[in-house]
Amino acid sequence: MSDLPDAVWRKSTRSSGNGACVEVADLTKAIAIRDSKDPDGPTLTLPAPAFATLITRLKHNDPLARP
């Protein structure tokens, strides 16, 4: 079961229909991320500024944001 029972999860409008999606929940000062196929699985929680930096780097194809 999720460790964030009151979180309101949403998928990106850019999510594909192939099931390879993540969901995010705004926790006010942090953002939680989970695999949409495993809603009861683990979550990654980042401070809101770190999440914003990650998204910016991904949008600009920054190699620091990719494994």
TAKA-V686365 format. One record per residue. RES is the residue in one letter. SS is DSSP state (H for helix, E for strand, - for the rest). PSI is psi as a letter, one per 20 degrees, with the letter a starting at -180 (NA if undefined). OMEGA is omega in radians with two decimals (* if undefined). Layout:
RES:SS:PSI:OMEGA ; RES:SS:PSI:OMEGA
This chain:
M:-:q:-3.10 ; S:-:q:3.07 ; D:-:j:3.11 ; L:-:m:-3.02 ; P:-:h:-3.11 ; D:-:j:-3.12 ; A:-:q:3.06 ; V:-:o:-3.05 ; W:E:q:3.07 ; R:E:q:3.06 ; K:E:q:3.07 ; S:-:q:3.05 ; T:-:i:3.11 ; R:-:j:3.14 ; S:-:q:3.12 ; S:-:r:3.13 ; G:-:j:-3.07 ; N:-:j:3.09 ; G:-:i:3.14 ; A:-:m:-3.05 ; C:-:q:2.95 ; V:E:q:3.06 ; E:E:q:3.11 ; V:E:q:3.07 ; A:E:p:3.10 ; D:E:o:-3.13 ; L:-:k:-3.12 ; T:-:f:-3.13 ; K:-:i:-3.12 ; A:E:r:3.08 ; I:E:p:3.09 ; A:E:q:-3.11 ; I:E:p:3.08 ; R:E:r:3.08 ; D:E:p:-3.09 ; S:-:h:3.13 ; K:-:i:-3.09 ; D:-:m:-3.05 ; P:-:h:3.10 ; D:-:j:-3.14 ; G:-:a:-3.09 ; P:-:q:3.07 ; T:E:q:3.02 ; L:E:p:3.14 ; T:E:p:-3.13 ; L:E:q:2.99 ; P:E:q:-3.08 ; A:H:g:3.12 ; P:H:h:3.12 ; A:H:h:3.10 ; F:H:g:3.12 ; A:H:g:3.10 ; T:H:g:3.12 ; L:H:g:-3.13 ; I:H:g:3.12 ; T:H:g:-3.13 ; R:H:h:3.11 ; L:H:g:3.14 ; K:H:h:-3.11 ; H:-:j:3.09 ; N:-:k:3.13 ; D:-:p:-3.11 ; P:H:h:3.10 ; L:H:i:-3.11 ; A:H:j:-3.11 ; R:-:q:3.13 ; P:-:NA:*
